[in-house]
Amino acid sequence: MQFIGRLMNTFSNVGSLFSNPFRVKEVPLTEYESQKRVKWEDRLALYDKHTSHSWDCLLINPENQKTAFRLFQVDNEADAHQYFDFYVKQLRPFYESYREPLSLETLQHLVDCFRSHPNWSLAHIAVETGLMESFRHNHILSCINSNSGENECTPLHLACQKGDLASLQELVNECHARLDLTDKNGDTVFHYAVRGTNPKVIELLGRKSTVALDHLNEEGQSPLHLACQLGREDVVISLLKVNAKCTNLGPLGYPIHTAMKNSQKKCAVALLDKEISQIQLVDSRHGATPLHWAKNAEMTRLLIEYGCDVNFLSATGDSALHIAVRRGRFDCVMVLLTHGAMTNCKGKDGNTPLHLAMQQDHLETIKALIVFGADMNIPNDVGETPGLLAARTSKEYQDYLHVSTLSSMVKKPDVTESANEGHKAQDRLLSLDGGGVRGVVLIQFLIAIEKAAGRPVRELFDWVAGTSTGGILAIAAVHAKPMDHMRCLYFRMKDEVFRGSRPYESEPLEDFLKKEFGENTKMTDVKNPKLLLTATLCDRQPAQLHLFRNYNIPEDKSKIHSKAASLFQPMTKPEDQLVWQAARSSGAAPTYFRPFERFLDGGLLANNPTLDAMTEINDYNKYLIQNGQGHKVKKLGVVVSLGTGKAPQVPVSSVDVFRPSNPWELAKTVYGAKELGKLVVDCCTDPDGPCIDRARAWCNMIEAHYIRFNPPLEIDIMLDEVSDAILVNLLWDTQLYIYKHWGQFERLAEWLLNP
């Protein structure tokens, strides 16, 4: 039995040696009465515990004769002496500073800290362990401003990084720790606070004026630069509260440049809200504004919303568009283009953004630049044009090379006074289809017409009719809105309006309409040309087509259905109708937006409003004749109908709807009902087919010129499409369509100028 006991005791001793030798443990002093005490210094004793072949270091409390704390138990005598001497030097100020004995947990934290950071001063140890009462011990106070450790930081640096407000206050207020000292990397206490966990540290430090607040470290970063790099919005706000300088220029730029470089939106917002002038600060290396540094669409859009100069040229001669193209940032390119970036601006070596895109052979960017007006024929400093680069890189751009060449050679029509007089001879009608965001196709057509004729749309037509998106553009044309402006606006609008799921919130669309056309603008505020917007009155069965006008209809016509009209709320007069409400009514597409009051989208009854507009013109002229005003009547001489793209035909397997007798037939019935419903809706809203044939036939009968432009689509593009790439491709295909039909555009220009 004695043998087994000795064996178990041996295993226990061996196990203790293999366990953590530096684990602090409370032990009975009686266990060491028979052991050899090797060293003794104040309260620390080193024992040679021969029974377990170990050397134990004890911290003894003079007021407690029963137990002590074993600080380590090692099996190597040299290590034991080394650690003992080290502990004697380090530990004494801490237990002397406290009236009560240090707890086991505190001792464990201390000795672990001693071993982990052997180069730290006692003040660093005090901060790390949070033993504030020891700060005023003479030994610790003497090293309160010492630089120790790998980074040679001060105890105050360490307290800032830990976010320990209590220790920080003690160090600053009672121990007078210096705020201006830096570590070996040039970091101040504020740099450490930025990396820490508590922004309140910054506000505490900032109560005293100090150069450390805006000091640049070895990397050229102030604390504000660093906070922007790390995306610490809360820290940025705290730094700004204590008046950190936003205009602190480092080797790469200002803090706002750092925020942009690292795509830290919230930090950028905090900076700009503090000092908006930062929007045009230029960096020291490139002379570039924050916009040049933007790496994504969100950051680019943010700066534009704050009012930056989109076309500012850096010291190297580059615009933000040049940089975005060179870096292959298509999303940034689109934001810049849709906010007025100049596509033909020359940068370094005389290159335009299109030169750079051609050099990189980035197809999406090339298409975007071209459809937004980039010129293929501008030479750079060595005489190379984008067209020449295109010929070297890809055949895909050859068609549009011809388009650009042809467009630049188009001779502007000679518009004389006699031509203006000729306008009085015949009426000219412009009809714009519905189609949601595909309205960009209409815009491209209108730009082409204006280019061919050399005049704005409002001077080329006497009547302008539109449905839904066509209605919005009809208003824009009548109100002399530049079409390239509207193109940019559509790309911006889609991201605001088509958010979430259908049906979309109406407020973003209504806000857009109010902002663009005015909240109080009346339909009759602009009288020429005459304007028609289609809408569907849905407060009656069957629904009825309604036309919003910028003129009053003949009185006799308004009384035709007076008996039926008495059942419903009377219509307001044009002079009482707001433009934005008319546009909203015309564009209230079912399932996309909620009805506007009693109106739904005009596309339900007149997605192509050509025939309805011609009928209106006929009725209007008839009334003039009947009322002795025949001299005001003009023959309808030109009818222009513009579409938003013709979707490809696809096969339909079944539109059969029947009473099912089994689950398989139920599935077929459901599928058939779905296809039949889509077929009925498409037939009702189809702007092509029979509608076009009837309009053309009617124009032939009255000897009026009729022309229809509508590009075929390779894929069916939804009304709420938001992909920039898809819409750029749509515009690209539209431009190719315009090129192929350019002769018709020239002929149309002649009809419009000399009807």
PyMOL commands that set and color helices and strands:
alter all, ss='L'
color gray80, all
select helices_A, chain A and resi 2-18+29-32+77-97+104-116+122-129+132-136+138-141+155-162+165-174+189-195+200-205+211-214+223-230+233-241+255-261+265-274+276-280+290-293+297-305+320-326+330-337+348-350+353-360+363-371+386-393+395-409+417-422+436-453+457-460+469-478+483-497+506-517+523-525+555-558+562-565+574-576+579-586+603-606+610-626+630-632+663-685+690-701+724-740+742-753
alter helices_A, ss='H'
color red, helices_A
select strands_A, chain A and resi 25-28+36-41+44-49+54-60+67-74+426-432+463-467+530-537+544-549+599-601+635-642+705-709
alter strands_A, ss='S'
color yellow, strands_A
deselect
rebuild
show_as cartoon
